[in-house]
């Protein structure tokens, strides 16, 4: 009997597919099976691109003459840590009784890539392959996705873009990291007192580093300037208000060089002289209202959350890093509470809008917004929703905005407080779009003394509208202002200016990026647009994708190029980060250009949409790399770079030098203890020593890079200590170790085996058996 094979990205997703289809399965090692279907999973990536030494062993050693590295055909390999699961999946894909394969990996470019690599390495032929594309993991959505599954070939362009993205990151990372390390690494090591410095370069990562360093230097170089504004206090029969002078057309100071744009006078004496001119020794002095405008303004609910907006909001309100927010959103998605989180869209599709009452109905049992959701249902506020700006098929690529599914509300209360907060944010933003706009009464007055204009503006909320759902307290923002008392004021009303005063201010430097608004800046090609409404209208090509931005920041922090203040979420470059920036800026400075980086991403979108072919894209990429490699090899700018390094403040550099010195001391301190724990597993001539973070080879100075990090087995519930390393020293394996599978949290026993390849994990788990 023929069977269908469903291949997901995680075991938990495969289980949900089986449940949705009401199929009772028997559990096997790495898959579930019934009499009509098989469900298996990839546990993330099972296949990776091979390092250059797999093409030619001589390429393992970094040399300038080996660059640029541009293979004609790319090699791939099974990831050692998940080789067992790959073999399970490969066998299932090629089983004779499997006649149709449903690809159920994440619905996006990276999910497509994960499966296509497995399909390629498993050599799958003559099978009917279908793609399941879903926006949530609810039962209805899974069943819809299976029913409407399209031929896998419909996604070939997306697959091409996925392969290109991987090749692009691979080629830029390998070529430019090796190039800059060989050219400038020794100079950096000398300058900061390190033994060896690798200069890590990435297509997106380096651009983001540049944004953070540039902002820090703008702040550092900013010179505060005082300015002097003129304010007047007006009185009409006891009714008072304040106005601020602006040099508009008709003013004697219109476009005057004595002014600092809209801020006021540059010089205090000029400001005082102007006040004297206006008063003409008369206090109070006569004034007249030139214009009064009363109007109502409406403020619409904001668009729904995409991942970038959610990450920004969580950083601002809860001091969560983008990575933490993504993990929480993913958890909510896997628990069927919200829709797919890795989305760039902030609107819904017309198909979803037709069924939106189901989501709203579900929210009527969610305590924090129970009344708000009930109000929407009872007043039928969702009628005609598909005609609003919150529904637009043209603004959706892979997935629509993040919204609550309306299901599993009882599960919400069992979540951690932090996860509940994020869920409530998503739920409130969702319900808010069905509410009326907030309404403001605005009053503006233009008052003249002589021919100079003073501006007064009041804005009072008269109807909270959607802001009640979002907890926006406009009384706190605007204060209690009764506009009725100003109703007698009209054009031509004469009044007196009781006082004119000079108010001193100071220009402010730009603000540092935080972990939230850097994501927004990345989304808009380096342009940070603070205003939410304007941001919704201006959408440029982004740097990175919603799925990768958090990981990029995490990488920059882990390699000590930037620092993240966990309390404030403020980002600052380290001394090393500034050095790397200077090197890139004076060698391959186009890597720091957000517009160029965004154009690469736009090119991938064009490939995914079938508008350009992959050969055209690849030719441009290879030419770019060749040109940059040749240019940098011919450079002679070491002395100039040292001058740049010296311009970095001592207190910033001292932290970098301190870190480098402590690493050096850690290594040398371990070496001075005498006899090592055991022989080095890789070079077999050195000995293994211990420092605070790892076990390493005594031949590290002469090139042996073998090390075992102490947290290697942390995901498996074990620690790497001296006892384990000593036991491994006997024959490279310790059998019967109690372990926990990180993907499924299942307990069992397995063998810890040494992997001598310095490029991968130093330890592997083999022969795992569940207990």
N, C-alpha and C positions, 0 to 999 in steps of 0.2 A: 504493500500500500504506500502510495506517495505521500510525502509530508512537506509541510512548509517550515522553513527555518527563519526565525526572527532573531536578528543580531543587534543588540543594544550596546550602549557605551559602558553601562554599569550593571552589576547583578540586580540592584534594586529596581532598575527600570525594566529589566527583563521579567522580573517577578510581577510588576504592575501590568505588563502586557498580558501575561498569562491569566491574571486575575480578571482583567477587563473582558477577556474572551471567554471567561468561565471555563477554563481548561484545567483539569486536575493533572498535575505532572508528577513524575518521579524525579528525585534529585540525583544527579550524577556529578562526577568531578568536573566542574566547569560549565555545566549546562543543565537544563531541565527538559524532560521529554514526556510526551503523551503518545497516544496511538495516532494522532493526526498532526502534531506540531512539535517542533524543537525550539527552545529558547536559549540563546547563549549571549556572551558579552565580551567586550574588549578590554575592560579595566583601563580605560584611557588609551594612550598610544601603545601599540604592540610592536610597531616598526619605526625605525629612525633612519636618517641619512647617515651614511658611513663617513668616518673621518678620512682625511686625505691619505693617511698611511695605508688604508685598505686598497687604494688605487696603486700605490707604490710605497713600499716600506721606507724608502729614502725620504719621503715627505713628512715622516714623523718629526724629524729635526727641522726646526724653523730656520729657513734660509731665504735671503732676499732673491737669490737666483731662481727659486721655485715659484716666484710670484710673477704675474697673477696665476692663481689656480682656477682654471675654468674647464672642467671636464666636459667631454663631448657627450658622454652618457653617465648618468648618475647612479651610484650604487646605494643600495639600501640593505639594512640588516635587522634581524629580530633583536629586540631589546632583551638582554640576558635575564633580567629580573622577572620578565613575564613570558619567557620562552615556552613554559609549560602550557599557559593559557592559549598562546598562539597555536600550538600544535593541536589543542582541542578544537579551536575554531577552524583551523585548516581542514582537519579531518571531517568536521561537520559540513563545511562548505562543499566538499568534494564527495560526500556520501551519495551513493547511487539512488537511494530512496528520497533524497531531497530534490524536489522538482522546481520549487520556487523559493527565492531568498528575499525576505523583507528587510531592507536596511533601515534600522531604527535608531541609529546613532543621532546625536544632537542635530537639530535642524538648523544647520549653518555651515559656513565654509570649513571650519575646523573639524566638525563632525563628519562632513563629507570626506575630508582628507584621511581621517582615522580609518574609515572603512575602505577607501580606495587602496590605501597602502596594503592592508590585509589581503584584499582581493588580488592585488598584483603579486604579492609574495606567496600567496596560497595557490596561484595558478588556476583560478576558477574559470571554467569554460562551459558552454552549452547549458547554462542555467537561466531560467527566467528570473530577472532581478527587478525588484520594485522598491521605490523610495517612499518611506512613510515620513510625512512632514507635519509635525504637530506643534501647537503653541502652549499646551499645558499637559499635565499627566492625569487629568481626570478620565474617568471611564469613557464618557461620551466622546471626548476629544481623541482618545486612543482608537476607539472603534471607527470614528470618522476618518482618521488618518489611514487606517488599514483599508477601509472601503474605497477611499479616494486615492490610494497609492498610485503614483505614476511610474512609468518605466524609468529605471535608473539612468538610462541614456539621456533623459530629459535634463539631467543635472551635469552633463559632461562639461559644459562651459564653467560651471561653478567648481568642478573638480580641477579643471585646468588652472583656474585662478588660485586654488588652494596649493597645488604643486608649485606654481610660480612664487607664491608668497614664501613658501618654505625654501625654495632655491635662492630667492633674493636675500632672505635673512642669513642663510648659510654662507653664500658667497661674500656678502658684505662683512659678515662677522669674521670669517676665516681670513680673507684677504686683507682687510683693513686692520684687524687686530694684530695679525702677524707683521704686517708692514710697519705700523706705528710702534709696535713693541721692539722690533729689530732696529728701527731708526732712532727711537727716542727713549726706549725703556731704560738703557744703561744710564742715560743722563738724569732721568727721574730718580733712579735708584741712588745715584751719587748725591743728588740734591736733598733727598729726604732721609738718607741714611739707611735705605733698605738693601737687602741682598739681591733681590730680583723683582722687577715690576712688569706685570703684564698689563698692557693698555687695552682694555675691553671696549670694543666698538660695536654698535648695533644700529641698524637703519632707523629705528624709532627711539631707542634708548638714548643715543647720543644727541638727538635733536631735543629731547626733553631735558637732558642735562644742560644743554645750551640755554634753554628757556629759563631755567632756575638760576644758572650762573649770571646770565645777562641781567635778570631782575635784581639779584643781590648786588651787582656792581652799580646798577643805576641808583640803588639806595645808598651804597657806600660813597658814591661820587656826588650825591645830591647836596647842594648847598641851599640851606633854608634862606628864604628872602622875606623880610617883613613887608607888609602892605597895609594901607590905611584907607578904611572905608568911611563913608559919610552916612550917618543915619539921622533922621529927623523925627521928632515926636509932634504929631499934629493933634489939634483940639478943636472940636466943633460943639459948642454949647455943653461942654463937660464930657462929650464922647471923644475918646482918645484912640489913636492907633499909631503905629510906627511905620516909617517908610525907609527904603534903602535907595540911595542915589546910584544911577547908572548913566554912563556917558553915551546916551543914545544919539541918533542923528538929530542935529539941531543944538546939541550941547556945545559949549565953547571948547570942551575937551574931547570931542568925538575924534577917535583915531589918534589921540595925542600920545607921543612917546613918553609922557610923564606918567602914564598909567600902565599897570600890570594886567593887561587883558581885562577880565571882569572883576578882578579882585580889588581894584582901587588904585590909589596913588602909590608910587614907589618911594616917595619922600614925604616924611611927616610934615615938613614945613609947607610943602605945596598943598597938602590937605588942609592945614590950618589956614593958609591964605585963602583957599577956596571957601571955607566956612565964613571967614570975615567978609568976603565978597558977597556971599548970599545974604548975610545978616545986615550988612551995611550999617553996623552999630545999632541995629534995632532988634531988641529982644522983648516980647515976641515979634515975629515978622509975618507979613501977610503971605498967604498961599492960596491956591485955587485948584479944585479938582478938575483935571483935564479929561478923565475917562473913568467910567465905572462899568464893569462887566460882571453880570451875574449869570451863571450857567450851571447846568447839571452835567456831571461826567459819570460815565459808567465804566466800571472795571470788571472785565470778564474773568471767570475762573481760569487758572493757568492750565496749560496742556497737561496731559497725563505724564507719568514718569517714564523715561527711558532709563537705562542703567546709569548713564553719566549724571543725569539730574538727581537720581536717587542717591548716588555716591556723594554728590555735592551737598545735598540736604542732610545726609547722615553725618558727614564730616562737620558741618556747621552746627547741627543741633545736638549730636550725641558724641562728637569727637571720635567717630569710627573712621578707620583708614578705608580707602577704596577696596582693598583686598578683604577686609572684614565685612564690609557691606555686601560684596559679591558673594562671599561664603554664606551669609545670612539669606540673601535673595535666592541662592541656589538651594539652600535647605528648605525654604518656603515652597519653592517650585517642586522639589522632590516629594514634599508632603502634600502636594496637590492644592496648596492654598493660594498660590499666585501663578500667573502665566509665565512664559519663558523669559528669564531675566536679561540675557545677553542681547538686548535689542537696542537699536538706534532710533526707532520710531517713537513718537509721542502722541500718536493718534491710533484709532481703531479702524478695522476694515468694515465695509458695508455688511459683509456676511456676519461678522461678530455683532455689529450694531443691531441687527434684526433679532438676535436672541439675548440682548443685553439685560432684559427684564429678569432673566434667571440669575444673573450675577447679583443684581440689586436685591432681588428677593432673598437670596442667601444672606446678604448683609443685614437683614432685619433681625437676625438672631445674634448679631455681634454687638455686645453690650455698649462699647464706646460710641458707636454711631447708629445704634438701633433706631432711635427716634428719627434721625436724619434720613435713613434709608426707608423707613416706613412712610415718612412724609413724601418722598419721591414716588413711591408706589401709589399711595392714596390719591395724590394730586396729579398722577399720571405725567410727571415731569419728564419722563423718558420718551414720551410720544414725540415723534419728529426728530429724534436724536440723530438719525442718520444724515440729516441735512445740515448739521452743525459743523463747525470747524474741527471738532474732535473726531470726525470720521473722514478719512481721505485715503483712498486706495493708492493714489499716486505717491504718497509720502511714505509708503511701506515697501521695504525690500524683502527681508526674510521674515520678520516677525513684527506684530503690532506692539503697542505700549504694554507696560507691566500693569496689570489690574488683578484684583482678587477674583478667584474663581467662584466665590460664594459657597464653596463646599468645605466640609471638614472644620466648621467653626469650633466645635468642641475640642479639637486638637490644639487650637491656638492657645488656649489657657494652660496647656501643659508645656508650652515652650518657655525658654529662658526669658527673663524680663527684657533683655536687649533685643532678642528676636521679635518679641511681641511689639516693641516700640516701632520697629521697621515695618512690621505688618500693618500697624495702625496708620503709619504715614501713607502707605500705599492705598489703604482702604479709604482714608479721608480724602485724599486727592481724587480718587475714583468717584465717590459720591458727590464731591463738590461740583463736578462738571455738569450735574443735572440741576443745580441750583441757579437762581437768578443772579445777574451781576450785582456787585456792590454799587451803591449810588452815592455820589458825593455832590454836595453843594459847594460851588467854587465862587469866591468873590475876589475880583482884582480891582485895585484902585491905583490910578496914576495921578499923583499930586505934583503941582509945579510951584517952585519958588523961582521967580524971574523966568528964565527959559530952561531951567534944569529940572529933570523929572525924577521923582522918588516913587518907587514901586512898593505896593503892599499887596499881599496875597493871603487869603484864608481858604482852607479846604477842610470841610467837615463832612463826615460820613453820616448820611441820613437813613441809609438802609444797609445793614451789614451783608445781606445776601449770602453768597457762598462762604464769606469769611467766618460766619458762625461755625461752619463745618471744619474749617481749617484752623480754628482757634486764633484768629487775628483780632486783637483788641484795638480797634481804631481810636477809642477814647484815650488810651495810653499814648498812642502815636500823635494825636492832634490836640489833646486837651479838650476841656469843655469850652467851646466857643459858641456864643449865641449870635448868629448872623442877623437876626431880626433887628437888633439895635442899630444896625448900619443901613436900614432900609431907606432912611431919609437922604442919604448921601447920593448926589447925582452930579453930572457934569455941570460945571459952573458954580458949584457950592464953594463959598469963600470961607476959609478958616485960618487959624493962626498956627505957625510953627513955634512951639514953646521952647524947643531946644534943638540945637544941632550939635552933634558930637562926632569926634573922630574915633573910630574903633580900630584898634591895632590887631592884625592877624599875622599869620605866618604860613608860607607855602609848605605843603606837605610832600614828603617823598612817596613814591609808589609803594604799595603794600607788597609784602612777600606773598608768594603763592602758598596756599595750604593744600592739603591732600584732596580737597573737594574741588576747588576752583581750578587747580591744574588739570583735572580731568575735563572740565568744561573748556579750558583753553586748548587742550589736545583735540577735543571734538571739533573745534572751529579753527584748526590749522594755526594754533599759537595765539589766536586773538581771544582775549578774555572779555566777554560781554557780560557785565554784572546784572543788567536789567533783564528780568525774566521774560517780560513781554517782547522786548526787542530780540532776545535770544531765540524766541520761538519763530521769529520772522526771518532771521538771518541764519541760514544753515549752510556752512561751507563743507569742503572735504576735510575729513579728520586725519589726525595723526594716530596711527594704530587703529584698533577697533574696540568696540565695547567689551569684547571678550578678552582683550590683551592689555588694556591700559593699566589696570591694577597690578598685573604681573610685572610690567615694565618698571613701575615705581618701586615695587618690592625688590627687583633686581638691582636697581641703582642704590638702594639702601644697603643691600647685602654686600655689595662690593665696595662700600664705603665711599661712594662718589657724592651722595647726599645724606643729610640727616633728617629724621622726622621726629619732631617733638610730640610725643604721644598725648600730652595734656592739651596742647593747643592745635595739633595737626599742622603746624607751620613747617615748611620745607626750606632747608638752607643747604648750600653746597659745602662740602668739606674742602680742606686745602688740596687734597688729592684730586677731588672733582674739578677744582679750578685749574689745576695743572693740566689735567686731561683736556679740559675745554680749550686752554691756550694752545695745546699741541694740535688739536683738531682744527681750531680756528686759523692756524698758520700752516696747515697742510692740506686738509680736505674740508674746507670751510662750508662747502655746500651741504654737508651732513648736518649742519646746524640750522639750515634754512627750513622753517616749518612749512612754507608753501611748497618747496620741492619735495619734502617728505610726504606731504599730503597728496602731491601729484602722483607719486608712486602708488599710493593707496587708491587713488582715483583710477589709475591705469588698471589695477587689479579688478576694480568694479566693472570697467569697460570689457575686460576679458570675460568676467562672469556673465555679463549681459550679451556676449557674442558680438560686441561692436568692434573689437580688434582681436587679432589672433595672438596666440602665445609666442609664436616665432618672432613676431614683430617686437613684442615686449621684451623677450629674452635678448634680442640683438641690441636693443638700447641699453639694457642692463649690463651686458658684457662689455660694451664699448665704454660705458661710464667707469666700470671697474678698471679696465685696461688703461684708460687715460689717467686716472687718479694714481694708480700704482706707478706708472712711468714718471709722472710729475714728481711724486714724493721721493722716489729713489734718486732723482737728480737734484734734490734740494740741499742747500747748505745753510741752515738757519739755526744751528744749535746755540750760538752766542746770543742771538736775538731772543730765543726762547728763555734762556737764563735770565735775561733782563725782565721778561714778562713774569717769570716765577717770583723774582725779587719784589715785584709790585704787589704781590699777594700779602695782606697784612700778616705780621709775625704771629699774632695770637691765633689766626686761622691755620697757618702752616704748622705751628707748634703742636697742634693736636694730631696732625698727620704724622709728623716726625716722632711724636710720643708713641703712637700706635705702632709705627715701623720698628722703633727701638724695642718696644715690649715684645714684639714678635721675635725679633732677633735674639733678645735675651732669653725668651722662652725656649727657643731652639738650642742655643748654645748652653743654657743652663742644664738642659736635659743631657746634652752630649758629655758634659763634664762629670757626670755621675759615675762614669766607668763603664762596666759591662752592660750591654743592652739586654732586652728581654728575650730576644731570639734573633735568628738571621733574617735579613730582609727577604720577603717572599718574591720580590721582583728581580732585583739585581743579584741576590744571593751572596754578595760580598760584604755589604754593609750590615749593620745591626739595627733592630727596631728599638726606638726610644719613645718616651712619653712626654707630651707637654700638656697644657691645660685643656686643649681642644682635640688632640689627635695623637695617634701613634705614627711615627715617621722614620724614614731610613736615615742612618748616619751619613750616607753618601749624598745627601740632598745638595751639598755644595757642588759636587761634581756631576750632577745631572739626574740622579735618581729621584723621581717625583712620587714614588709610591708612598701612600699614607692611608691610614684607616681612621676616619673621623669617629669620634666617640658617640655621636648621635645617629650613626648609620642604621642601627637596629631599633631606634626609638619607635618607628611606626609599627614594628613587630612586637612591642612590649618588652624589649630586652635592652640592656646596656652593654657597651663594649668597654671592658676593663682589662687590666693587666692579666688577670687570670685567664680570660678568654683568648687573648692574643698569644699567651704562652702555650695554651692548649692547641691553638691553630699552628703553632710553630713546629709541632711534631710531624704532621703530614698534610697540613693545609685544610683540614676539615674537623669540625666538632659535630658529632652526631647526637641525635635525640634531644635537641634543645626545645624547651617549651616556648611556643610562639603564638602570636595573634595575627591573623590575616588582616592587613589594614583595610582592604576593600570591603570585607564582609564582617569583620570583627569576630570571625570564628576562631576558636582555640584549637591548637593542635601541636604536633611535634614535627620538627624538620631538622635538616642538616645545614649548618652554617659553613659555607665554603669560600675560600679565598679566591678572588679574581685578580690575577696578576697584571691585567691590562690597566695601565695608569689612567686611561681616559674614561673608564666607567666606574661603577661602584666597586669598592675594594672587597666587599662581601656580598655573597649571593645566598639565597635560600633555595634549597633543593629537597626533593623527596618529602614534601609537606604532607602530613596525614592528619585528618581531623580526628579529634577525640571527643 
